Amino acid sequence: MELNRNKITTILEKEGFIDEPIPKEINIVEEIKRLKKEKNAIILGHYYIEAELQDISDFVGDSLALAQEAARTKADIIVFVGVHFMAETAKIINPGKKVILPDLKAGCSLAESAPIEEFRKFKAKYPGHKVISYINCTADMKTETDIVCTSSNAVKIVESFPKDAKLIFGPDKNLGNYINSLTGRNMVLWDGACMVHEQYSVEKIATLMEEYPDAEVIAHPECEKPVLLLAKFIGSTAQLLNYVQKSEKDKFIVATESGILHQMKKACPKKTFIPAPSIDSTCGCNDCTYMKLNSMRKLYLCLKNEIPEVTLSDEVIEKARKPIERMLEIS
């Protein structure tokens, strides 16, 4: 069944993704593989998406690795199975390629915590300051940025500036505070945060530590300070994955989005990984609802119809590319 192209905009505005009946006889996995080859497309997936989506992706990684992969791909179409700011970054790096996202509503609470007009007003209060923006921000915010960073390279990026440099860091205050503590800097911080990493319950994690006294707590630096104080190791998703593979320990309480546990279990099948619970958790985990908007069905329809497409103005692409390229050069 082919879509009536006149209805596409209406459907996208309402649902955020293209929907249409899929014949029962179609094997979605095989069709995705066929379409990918036919269209010279690459599927990039973040660690936080569902396991089956990670397994069908050509490349799975954290924000830094995904940005690097997007920069070197020879594919004509980039299918970004993640959230909107990640697809924007891929488009900024590859303005001549088509970048599609299974669901346009797959946003990011952290990116949305820094509306561009408000950030510009904030920036104006600190003349002479350079801006370091965490990659988890909108393309618009990147245009107001001197250099981008990820949780993997944040310390390296900050340390690339002189010790006496005046710096603004945003939008994640928790990551900014953590980097300040490691580097001895006093960066001015935008008051933003990730709803997933702010919802961990210190009390419930402490209870798990009593239940599993031989388990180590490992945490993402987007977590609040009380959670980080409980952690034996703090790092980006890729760094957490690398840590559990090298560690002699066999049990871990993991304080980041539970999607990463799939890769941890694949890499270390004999080890035990326990998701850190949120304050209001009933399932014993803490998931990003935006990441989980992605599905195999949406991925198939996205690749089949080559929409929803992520588009940006030439001006935004030009301004936002410079700080990303600076990051990639240093990384």
C-alpha positions as a Markdown table, in Angstrom:
| # | Residue | x | y | z |
|---|---|---|---|---|
| 1 | Met | 0.0 | 0.0 | 0.0 |
| 2 | Glu | 1.4 | 3.3 | -1.1 |
| 3 | Leu | 0.7 | 6.4 | 1.0 |
| 4 | Asn | -1.3 | 9.3 | -0.5 |
| 5 | Arg | 1.5 | 11.9 | -0.3 |
| 6 | Asn | -1.1 | 14.7 | 0.3 |
| 7 | Lys | -1.9 | 13.1 | 3.7 |
| 8 | Ile | 1.7 | 12.8 | 4.9 |
| 9 | Thr | 2.0 | 16.2 | 6.5 |
| 10 | Thr | -1.2 | 15.8 | 8.4 |
| 11 | Ile | -0.3 | 12.3 | 9.6 |
| 12 | Leu | 3.2 | 13.5 | 10.7 |
| 13 | Glu | 1.8 | 16.5 | 12.6 |
| 14 | Lys | -0.6 | 14.3 | 14.5 |
| 15 | Glu | 1.4 | 11.2 | 15.3 |
| 16 | Gly | 5.1 | 12.1 | 14.7 |
| 17 | Phe | 5.6 | 9.1 | 12.4 |
| 18 | Ile | 4.2 | 7.6 | 9.3 |
| 19 | Asp | 1.7 | 4.8 | 9.9 |
| 20 | Glu | 0.1 | 2.4 | 7.4 |
| 21 | Pro | -1.0 | -1.2 | 7.4 |
| 22 | Ile | 1.7 | -3.8 | 7.1 |
| 23 | Pro | 0.7 | -7.1 | 5.4 |
| 24 | Lys | 1.0 | -10.0 | 7.8 |
| 25 | Glu | 3.2 | -12.0 | 5.4 |
| 26 | Ile | 5.9 | -9.3 | 5.5 |
| 27 | Asn | 9.0 | -10.2 | 7.6 |
| 28 | Ile | 9.9 | -6.8 | 9.0 |
| 29 | Val | 13.5 | -7.7 | 9.9 |
| 30 | Glu | 14.2 | -9.1 | 6.4 |
| 31 | Glu | 12.5 | -6.1 | 4.8 |
| 32 | Ile | 14.6 | -3.6 | 6.8 |
| 33 | Lys | 17.7 | -5.4 | 5.7 |
| 34 | Arg | 16.6 | -5.5 | 2.0 |
| 35 | Leu | 15.6 | -1.8 | 2.0 |
| 36 | Lys | 18.8 | -0.8 | 3.7 |
| 37 | Lys | 20.9 | -2.4 | 1.0 |
| 38 | Glu | 18.6 | -1.2 | -1.8 |
| 39 | Lys | 18.7 | 2.4 | -0.6 |
| 40 | Asn | 22.4 | 2.5 | 0.6 |
| 41 | Ala | 21.2 | 3.4 | 4.1 |
| 42 | Ile | 22.9 | 3.0 | 7.4 |
| 43 | Ile | 21.1 | 2.5 | 10.7 |
| 44 | Leu | 22.7 | 4.2 | 13.7 |
| 45 | Gly | 21.3 | 3.2 | 17.1 |
| 46 | His | 21.8 | 4.5 | 20.6 |
| 47 | Tyr | 22.5 | 2.3 | 23.6 |
| 48 | Tyr | 19.2 | 3.3 | 25.1 |
| 49 | Ile | 16.8 | 1.9 | 22.4 |
| 50 | Glu | 15.1 | -1.5 | 22.7 |
| 51 | Ala | 17.3 | -4.6 | 22.3 |
| 52 | Glu | 15.9 | -5.7 | 19.0 |
| 53 | Leu | 16.6 | -2.3 | 17.5 |
| 54 | Gln | 20.1 | -2.3 | 18.8 |
| 55 | Asp | 20.6 | -5.7 | 17.2 |
| 56 | Ile | 19.4 | -4.6 | 13.7 |
| 57 | Ser | 21.5 | -1.4 | 13.8 |
| 58 | Asp | 24.7 | -1.2 | 11.7 |
| 59 | Phe | 26.3 | 0.7 | 14.5 |
| 60 | Val | 25.4 | 1.1 | 18.2 |
| 61 | Gly | 27.1 | 3.6 | 20.4 |
| 62 | Asp | 26.9 | 6.6 | 22.7 |
| 63 | Ser | 26.6 | 10.2 | 21.5 |
| 64 | Leu | 30.3 | 10.6 | 20.7 |
| 65 | Ala | 30.7 | 7.4 | 18.8 |
| 66 | Leu | 27.5 | 8.0 | 16.9 |
| 67 | Ala | 28.6 | 11.5 | 15.9 |
| 68 | Gln | 32.0 | 10.1 | 14.7 |
| 69 | Glu | 30.2 | 7.3 | 12.8 |
| 70 | Ala | 27.9 | 9.8 | 11.1 |
| 71 | Ala | 30.9 | 11.9 | 10.1 |
| 72 | Arg | 32.6 | 9.0 | 8.2 |
| 73 | Thr | 29.6 | 7.1 | 6.7 |
| 74 | Lys | 29.4 | 6.7 | 3.0 |
| 75 | Ala | 25.7 | 5.9 | 3.1 |
| 76 | Asp | 23.2 | 8.0 | 1.2 |
| 77 | Ile | 20.6 | 7.8 | 3.9 |
| 78 | Ile | 21.2 | 7.9 | 7.7 |
| 79 | Val | 18.4 | 6.3 | 9.7 |
| 80 | Phe | 18.9 | 7.5 | 13.3 |
| 81 | Val | 17.2 | 5.3 | 15.8 |
| 82 | Gly | 17.5 | 7.5 | 18.8 |
| 83 | Val | 16.2 | 11.0 | 19.7 |
| 84 | His | 15.8 | 14.2 | 17.7 |
| 85 | Phe | 18.9 | 16.1 | 18.7 |
| 86 | Met | 21.0 | 13.1 | 17.6 |
| 87 | Ala | 19.4 | 13.1 | 14.2 |
| 88 | Glu | 20.0 | 16.8 | 14.0 |
| 89 | Thr | 23.7 | 16.3 | 14.7 |
| 90 | Ala | 23.9 | 13.7 | 11.9 |
| 91 | Lys | 22.3 | 16.2 | 9.5 |
| 92 | Ile | 24.6 | 19.0 | 10.6 |
| 93 | Ile | 27.6 | 16.8 | 9.9 |
| 94 | Asn | 26.1 | 15.5 | 6.6 |
| 95 | Pro | 24.1 | 18.3 | 5.1 |
| 96 | Gly | 24.0 | 16.6 | 1.7 |
| 97 | Lys | 22.6 | 13.3 | 3.0 |
| 98 | Lys | 19.0 | 12.4 | 3.9 |
| 99 | Val | 18.6 | 11.9 | 7.6 |
| 100 | Ile | 15.4 | 10.2 | 8.8 |
| 101 | Leu | 14.1 | 9.4 | 12.3 |
| 102 | Pro | 11.5 | 6.7 | 13.0 |
| 103 | Asp | 9.4 | 9.1 | 15.3 |
| 104 | Leu | 9.7 | 12.9 | 15.3 |
| 105 | Lys | 8.3 | 13.0 | 18.8 |
| 106 | Ala | 11.4 | 11.2 | 20.1 |
| 107 | Gly | 12.7 | 14.3 | 21.8 |
| 108 | Cys | 14.9 | 14.8 | 24.8 |
| 109 | Ser | 14.0 | 16.4 | 28.2 |
| 110 | Leu | 17.5 | 17.7 | 28.6 |
| 111 | Ala | 17.6 | 19.4 | 25.1 |
| 112 | Glu | 14.2 | 20.8 | 25.7 |
| 113 | Ser | 15.2 | 22.3 | 29.0 |
| 114 | Ala | 17.2 | 25.0 | 27.2 |
| 115 | Pro | 14.8 | 27.0 | 24.9 |
| 116 | Ile | 17.0 | 29.0 | 22.6 |
| 117 | Glu | 15.7 | 32.5 | 23.4 |
| 118 | Glu | 16.1 | 31.9 | 27.1 |
| 119 | Phe | 19.6 | 30.6 | 26.6 |
| 120 | Arg | 20.6 | 33.6 | 24.5 |
| 121 | Lys | 19.4 | 35.9 | 27.4 |
| 122 | Phe | 21.4 | 33.8 | 29.8 |
| 123 | Lys | 24.5 | 33.9 | 27.6 |
| 124 | Ala | 24.2 | 37.7 | 27.3 |
| 125 | Lys | 24.6 | 38.0 | 31.1 |
| 126 | Tyr | 28.1 | 36.7 | 30.9 |
| 127 | Pro | 30.1 | 38.7 | 28.3 |
| 128 | Gly | 33.5 | 37.3 | 27.5 |
| 129 | His | 32.5 | 33.7 | 28.3 |
| 130 | Lys | 33.1 | 30.8 | 25.9 |
| 131 | Val | 30.2 | 28.4 | 25.6 |
| 132 | Ile | 30.7 | 24.6 | 25.9 |
| 133 | Ser | 27.4 | 22.8 | 25.1 |
| 134 | Tyr | 26.8 | 19.2 | 25.9 |
| 135 | Ile | 25.8 | 17.4 | 22.6 |
| 136 | Asn | 22.4 | 16.7 | 24.2 |
| 137 | Cys | 21.0 | 20.0 | 23.0 |
| 138 | Thr | 19.1 | 21.4 | 20.0 |
| 139 | Ala | 20.7 | 22.5 | 16.8 |
| 140 | Asp | 19.7 | 26.1 | 17.7 |
| 141 | Met | 21.7 | 25.9 | 20.9 |
| 142 | Lys | 24.7 | 24.6 | 19.0 |
| 143 | Thr | 24.7 | 27.8 | 16.9 |
| 144 | Glu | 25.3 | 29.7 | 20.2 |
| 145 | Thr | 28.2 | 27.4 | 21.1 |
| 146 | Asp | 32.0 | 27.6 | 20.8 |
| 147 | Ile | 32.5 | 23.9 | 21.2 |
| 148 | Val | 30.4 | 20.8 | 21.8 |
| 149 | Cys | 31.2 | 18.0 | 24.2 |
| 150 | Thr | 29.8 | 14.6 | 25.1 |
| 151 | Ser | 30.0 | 12.8 | 28.5 |
| 152 | Ser | 32.9 | 10.8 | 27.1 |
| 153 | Asn | 35.1 | 13.7 | 26.3 |
| 154 | Ala | 33.8 | 16.5 | 28.5 |
| 155 | Val | 36.9 | 16.7 | 30.7 |
| 156 | Lys | 39.2 | 16.8 | 27.6 |
| 157 | Ile | 37.1 | 19.5 | 26.0 |
| 158 | Val | 37.0 | 21.7 | 29.1 |
| 159 | Glu | 40.8 | 21.2 | 29.7 |
| 160 | Ser | 41.5 | 22.4 | 26.2 |
| 161 | Phe | 40.7 | 25.9 | 27.5 |
| 162 | Pro | 43.2 | 27.9 | 29.6 |
| 163 | Lys | 42.7 | 27.6 | 33.3 |
| 164 | Asp | 41.6 | 31.2 | 33.6 |
| 165 | Ala | 39.1 | 31.0 | 30.7 |
| 166 | Lys | 35.6 | 32.1 | 31.5 |
| 167 | Leu | 33.2 | 29.3 | 30.6 |
| 168 | Ile | 29.5 | 28.6 | 30.3 |
| 169 | Phe | 28.4 | 25.0 | 30.3 |
| 170 | Gly | 24.9 | 23.8 | 29.4 |
| 171 | Pro | 22.4 | 22.4 | 29.3 |
| 172 | Asp | 23.1 | 19.7 | 31.9 |
| 173 | Lys | 23.9 | 21.1 | 35.4 |
| 174 | Asn | 24.7 | 17.7 | 36.9 |
| 175 | Leu | 27.3 | 16.9 | 34.3 |
| 176 | Gly | 28.6 | 20.5 | 34.6 |
| 177 | Asn | 28.9 | 20.2 | 38.3 |
| 178 | Tyr | 30.7 | 16.9 | 38.0 |
| 179 | Ile | 33.2 | 18.3 | 35.5 |
| 180 | Asn | 33.8 | 21.3 | 37.7 |
| 181 | Ser | 34.6 | 19.0 | 40.6 |
| 182 | Leu | 37.1 | 17.0 | 38.4 |
| 183 | Thr | 38.8 | 20.0 | 36.8 |
| 184 | Gly | 38.7 | 22.6 | 39.5 |
| 185 | Arg | 36.9 | 24.9 | 37.2 |
| 186 | Asn | 34.0 | 27.3 | 38.1 |
| 187 | Met | 32.0 | 27.1 | 34.9 |
| 188 | Val | 28.7 | 29.0 | 34.9 |
| 189 | Leu | 26.0 | 26.3 | 34.5 |
| 190 | Trp | 22.7 | 26.4 | 32.7 |
| 191 | Asp | 20.0 | 24.9 | 35.0 |
| 192 | Gly | 19.0 | 21.9 | 32.9 |
| 193 | Ala | 18.8 | 18.2 | 33.5 |
| 194 | Cys | 17.8 | 14.8 | 32.1 |
| 195 | Met | 14.5 | 13.5 | 33.5 |
| 196 | Val | 15.8 | 9.9 | 33.5 |
| 197 | His | 19.0 | 10.6 | 35.4 |
| 198 | Glu | 17.4 | 12.9 | 37.9 |
| 199 | Gln | 14.8 | 10.3 | 39.0 |
| 200 | Tyr | 17.1 | 7.8 | 40.6 |
| 201 | Ser | 16.2 | 7.0 | 44.2 |
| 202 | Val | 19.2 | 7.1 | 46.6 |
| 203 | Glu | 17.3 | 5.2 | 49.2 |
| 204 | Lys | 16.3 | 2.4 | 46.8 |
| 205 | Ile | 19.9 | 2.2 | 45.5 |
| 206 | Ala | 21.1 | 2.0 | 49.1 |
| 207 | Thr | 18.7 | -0.8 | 49.7 |
| 208 | Leu | 20.0 | -2.7 | 46.6 |
| 209 | Met | 23.5 | -2.2 | 47.9 |
| 210 | Glu | 22.5 | -3.9 | 51.1 |
| 211 | Glu | 20.8 | -6.7 | 49.2 |
| 212 | Tyr | 23.8 | -7.1 | 46.9 |
| 213 | Pro | 26.8 | -6.2 | 49.1 |
| 214 | Asp | 29.3 | -7.6 | 46.5 |
| 215 | Ala | 27.8 | -5.4 | 43.7 |
| 216 | Glu | 29.4 | -2.1 | 42.5 |
| 217 | Val | 27.3 | 0.9 | 41.7 |
| 218 | Ile | 28.3 | 2.5 | 38.4 |
| 219 | Ala | 26.6 | 5.7 | 37.2 |
| 220 | His | 26.3 | 8.2 | 34.4 |
| 221 | Pro | 27.5 | 11.8 | 35.2 |
| 222 | Glu | 24.1 | 13.1 | 34.3 |
| 223 | Cys | 22.9 | 11.7 | 37.7 |
| 224 | Glu | 22.6 | 14.0 | 40.7 |
| 225 | Lys | 25.5 | 14.2 | 43.1 |
| 226 | Pro | 24.0 | 12.0 | 45.9 |
| 227 | Val | 23.8 | 9.1 | 43.4 |
| 228 | Leu | 27.3 | 9.8 | 42.1 |
| 229 | Leu | 28.6 | 9.7 | 45.7 |
| 230 | Leu | 27.4 | 6.1 | 45.9 |
| 231 | Ala | 29.2 | 5.1 | 42.6 |
| 232 | Lys | 32.4 | 3.2 | 42.4 |
| 233 | Phe | 32.8 | 4.3 | 38.8 |
| 234 | Ile | 31.3 | 7.3 | 36.9 |
| 235 | Gly | 31.3 | 7.5 | 33.1 |
| 236 | Ser | 29.5 | 7.8 | 29.8 |
| 237 | Thr | 27.5 | 4.8 | 28.5 |
| 238 | Ala | 30.4 | 3.7 | 26.4 |
| 239 | Gln | 32.8 | 4.1 | 29.4 |
| 240 | Leu | 30.4 | 2.2 | 31.7 |
| 241 | Leu | 30.2 | -0.7 | 29.1 |
| 242 | Asn | 34.0 | -0.7 | 28.9 |
| 243 | Tyr | 34.4 | -0.7 | 32.7 |
| 244 | Val | 32.2 | -3.8 | 33.3 |
| 245 | Gln | 34.1 | -5.7 | 30.6 |
| 246 | Lys | 37.4 | -5.0 | 32.3 |
| 247 | Ser | 36.3 | -5.2 | 35.9 |
| 248 | Glu | 37.0 | -8.3 | 38.0 |
| 249 | Lys | 33.6 | -7.8 | 39.7 |
| 250 | Asp | 30.6 | -9.8 | 38.5 |
| 251 | Lys | 27.7 | -7.8 | 39.9 |
| 252 | Phe | 26.8 | -4.2 | 39.1 |
| 253 | Ile | 24.0 | -1.8 | 40.0 |
| 254 | Val | 23.7 | 0.4 | 36.9 |
| 255 | Ala | 22.5 | 4.0 | 37.2 |
| 256 | Thr | 21.8 | 5.0 | 33.7 |
| 257 | Glu | 19.0 | 4.2 | 31.1 |
| 258 | Ser | 18.4 | 0.5 | 31.2 |
| 259 | Gly | 18.9 | 0.0 | 27.4 |
| 260 | Ile | 22.6 | -0.3 | 28.0 |
| 261 | Leu | 22.1 | -3.5 | 30.0 |
| 262 | His | 21.5 | -5.3 | 26.7 |
| 263 | Gln | 25.1 | -4.6 | 25.5 |
| 264 | Met | 26.5 | -5.3 | 28.9 |
| 265 | Lys | 24.8 | -8.7 | 29.0 |
| 266 | Lys | 26.0 | -9.5 | 25.5 |
| 267 | Ala | 29.6 | -8.5 | 26.4 |
| 268 | Cys | 29.5 | -10.2 | 29.8 |
| 269 | Pro | 26.9 | -13.0 | 29.8 |
| 270 | Lys | 28.2 | -14.5 | 33.1 |
| 271 | Lys | 27.9 | -11.2 | 35.0 |
| 272 | Thr | 24.9 | -9.7 | 36.7 |
| 273 | Phe | 23.5 | -6.3 | 35.9 |
| 274 | Ile | 20.9 | -4.7 | 38.2 |
| 275 | Pro | 19.1 | -1.5 | 36.9 |
| 276 | Ala | 19.1 | 1.3 | 39.5 |
| 277 | Pro | 15.5 | 2.1 | 40.4 |
| 278 | Ser | 13.8 | 5.5 | 40.1 |
| 279 | Ile | 11.9 | 7.3 | 42.8 |
| 280 | Asp | 8.5 | 6.2 | 41.4 |
| 281 | Ser | 9.7 | 2.9 | 39.8 |
| 282 | Thr | 7.4 | -0.1 | 39.8 |
| 283 | Cys | 9.4 | -2.2 | 37.3 |
| 284 | Gly | 12.8 | -1.8 | 39.0 |
| 285 | Cys | 14.2 | 0.2 | 36.2 |
| 286 | Asn | 14.4 | 3.7 | 34.8 |
| 287 | Asp | 13.7 | 4.1 | 31.0 |
| 288 | Cys | 13.7 | 7.1 | 28.7 |
| 289 | Thr | 10.1 | 7.3 | 27.2 |
| 290 | Tyr | 11.5 | 9.2 | 24.3 |
| 291 | Met | 14.0 | 6.5 | 23.3 |
| 292 | Lys | 11.3 | 3.9 | 23.7 |
| 293 | Leu | 9.1 | 5.6 | 21.1 |
| 294 | Asn | 11.3 | 3.9 | 18.5 |
| 295 | Ser | 10.0 | 0.5 | 17.3 |
| 296 | Met | 10.7 | -2.0 | 14.6 |
| 297 | Arg | 7.4 | -1.1 | 13.0 |
| 298 | Lys | 8.3 | 2.6 | 12.9 |
| 299 | Leu | 11.9 | 1.8 | 11.7 |
| 300 | Tyr | 10.5 | -0.3 | 8.8 |
| 301 | Leu | 8.0 | 2.4 | 7.7 |
| 302 | Cys | 10.5 | 5.1 | 8.1 |
| 303 | Leu | 13.0 | 3.3 | 5.8 |
| 304 | Lys | 10.3 | 2.3 | 3.4 |
| 305 | Asn | 8.9 | 5.8 | 2.9 |
| 306 | Glu | 12.1 | 7.8 | 3.7 |
| 307 | Ile | 10.2 | 10.0 | 6.2 |
| 308 | Pro | 10.0 | 11.6 | 8.7 |
| 309 | Glu | 13.0 | 13.5 | 7.5 |
| 310 | Val | 15.1 | 15.8 | 9.7 |
| 311 | Thr | 15.7 | 19.1 | 8.0 |
| 312 | Leu | 17.6 | 22.2 | 9.1 |
| 313 | Ser | 18.2 | 25.6 | 7.4 |
| 314 | Asp | 21.6 | 26.2 | 5.7 |
| 315 | Glu | 22.3 | 28.9 | 8.3 |
| 316 | Val | 21.8 | 26.7 | 11.3 |
| 317 | Ile | 23.8 | 23.9 | 9.7 |
| 318 | Glu | 26.7 | 26.2 | 9.0 |
| 319 | Lys | 26.8 | 27.8 | 12.5 |
| 320 | Ala | 26.2 | 24.5 | 14.3 |
| 321 | Arg | 28.7 | 22.5 | 12.4 |
| 322 | Lys | 31.7 | 24.5 | 13.6 |
| 323 | Pro | 31.5 | 23.6 | 17.3 |
| 324 | Ile | 30.9 | 19.9 | 16.4 |
| 325 | Glu | 33.9 | 19.8 | 14.1 |
| 326 | Arg | 36.0 | 21.4 | 16.8 |
| 327 | Met | 34.9 | 18.6 | 19.2 |
| 328 | Leu | 35.6 | 15.9 | 16.6 |
| 329 | Glu | 39.1 | 17.3 | 16.0 |
| 330 | Ile | 40.0 | 17.2 | 19.7 |
| 331 | Ser | 38.4 | 13.8 | 20.2 |
